[in-house]
Amino acid sequence: MIRDRGNIKWNAMMLPEHVKMLRDWHEKDDDVEKPELDEWALQELSEQLQIAYKNNDEVELKVWENRNVYNVSGKITQLNIPNSALYLEDGRKFLFSSLLNVTILS
């Protein structure tokens, strides 16, 4: 079986600028463009947030920030409509525009 070392074998012949550019390129491969939600999805998201807030249910939020998507869970303590933000019980703040999905856990 052939064991190829990938780019490691070429690093000795590469300029530091090229190595940096390759590292930056690999980091950008993981970036995710922000998905656009349609009217129906935004309405459903709004309804789920209001239900979870009124019933004091724990939720799992799918959030897009800094070109990455990740999941966050907790209870909503405040829905701030004028600032378009929600606050979780641990003090974290998320803008409505960064939310992609809401799942009620309890």
Residue pairs with C-beta under 8 A, 6 or more apart in sequence:
7 22
11 19
14 22
30 68
31 67
31 68
32 64
32 67
32 68
32 69
33 67
34 64
35 64
35 100
37 45
37 100
45 99
45 101
45 102
48 59
48 102
48 103
48 104
49 59
49 76
49 79
49 86
49 99
49 102
50 79
51 57
51 104
52 58
52 59
52 76
52 102
52 104
53 76
53 79
53 86
55 104
56 75
57 75
57 104
57 105
57 106
58 73
58 74
58 75
58 104
58 105
58 106
59 73
59 74
59 75
59 76
59 102
59 103
59 104
59 105
60 71
60 72
60 73
60 102
60 103
60 105
61 71
61 72
61 73
61 94
61 99
61 101
61 102
62 69
62 70
62 71
62 99
62 100
62 101
62 102
62 103
63 69
63 70
63 71
63 72
63 94
63 98
63 99
63 100
64 98
64 99
64 100
65 98
69 100
72 88
72 92
72 94
73 105
74 88
74 89
74 90
74 92
75 88
75 89
76 86
76 87
76 88
76 89
77 87
77 88
77 89
78 86
78 87
79 86
80 86
80 87
84 95
84 96
84 97
85 93
85 94
85 95
85 96
86 93
86 94
86 96
86 99
87 93
88 94
